Amino acid sequence: MGGAVLGRKKLRTFGAGLGLAVLAGPLVAESQSFADWTVECEEARCVAGQTLSAPDQTWLGTLQLLPGEEGTVLVMRLPLGVHLGSGLFISDGRTTLYPATFTTCEAEGCRAVLPMSEEMVAGWRAGQSAEIRYRPASDTGVLAFEASLLGVTRALAALEETQ
């Protein structure tokens, strides 16, 4: 990745309004909060998520965790205009960064997907924050910030109950 890291930003996190991108499972509740994570269910579909904003309220992205037959899938929605060629990298809650794959860009923003390995899920369960890196535009440096992992263990457990 080219460009200088702009430093880690302090974030405000919001669980509500995740824009459900979901898989089927029995309904446990309409919405449950677990520290910085929220599990939202609509009909028989549930997703855990967190919306990330800069201190000035600029939307940086939305993380979504989806239960799947092959394990947990991380979906991240990012602002339109993100530099796709530079990629999106998300840490395991420790030191390793994993590349996510951009799948679509629409008027609401761009979507990237990362099937989480058991090692990455374990890192998220044990960690306090995960680092996220991407370039907001082709003419900017790398934006590096952290997403809170507080409550992610309980949010994942709630998702597991929906399967």
Secondary structure as the mmCIF struct_conf table of DSSP 4:
data_model
#
loop_
_struct_conf.conf_type_id
_struct_conf.id
_struct_conf.beg_label_comp_id
_struct_conf.beg_label_asym_id
_struct_conf.beg_label_seq_id
_struct_conf.end_label_comp_id
_struct_conf.end_label_asym_id
_struct_conf.end_label_seq_id
BEND BEND1 GLY A 3 GLY A 3
STRN STRN1 VAL A 5 LYS A 9
HELX_LH_PP_P HELX_LH_PP_P1 LYS A 10 LYS A 10
STRN STRN2 ARG A 12 PHE A 14
BEND BEND2 ALA A 16 ALA A 16
STRN STRN3 LEU A 23 ALA A 24
BEND BEND3 GLU A 30 GLU A 30
STRN STRN4 SER A 31 PHE A 34
TURN_TY1_P TURN_TY1_P1 ALA A 35 ASP A 36
STRN STRN5 TRP A 37 GLU A 42
TURN_TY1_P TURN_TY1_P2 GLU A 43 ALA A 44
STRN STRN6 ARG A 45 SER A 53
TURN_TY1_P TURN_TY1_P3 PRO A 55 ASP A 56
STRN STRN7 TRP A 59 LEU A 66
TURN_TY1_P TURN_TY1_P4 GLU A 69 GLU A 70
BEND BEND4 GLY A 71 GLY A 71
STRN STRN8 VAL A 73 LEU A 78
TURN_TY1_P TURN_TY1_P5 LEU A 80 GLY A 81
HELX_RH_3T_P HELX_RH_3T_P1 LEU A 84 SER A 86
STRN STRN9 LEU A 88 SER A 91
BEND BEND5 GLY A 93 THR A 95
STRN STRN10 LEU A 97 GLU A 106
TURN_TY1_P TURN_TY1_P6 ALA A 107 GLU A 108
STRN STRN11 GLY A 109 PRO A 115
HELX_LH_PP_P HELX_LH_PP_P2 MET A 116 SER A 117
HELX_RH_AL_P HELX_RH_AL_P1 GLU A 118 ALA A 126
BEND BEND6 GLN A 128 GLN A 128
STRN STRN12 SER A 129 TYR A 134
BEND BEND7 PRO A 136 ALA A 137
TURN_TY1_P TURN_TY1_P7 SER A 138 ASP A 139
BEND BEND8 THR A 140 THR A 140
STRN STRN13 VAL A 142 SER A 148
TURN_TY1_P TURN_TY1_P8 LEU A 150 GLY A 151
HELX_RH_AL_P HELX_RH_AL_P2 VAL A 152 GLU A 161
TURN_TY1_P TURN_TY1_P9 THR A 162 THR A 162
#
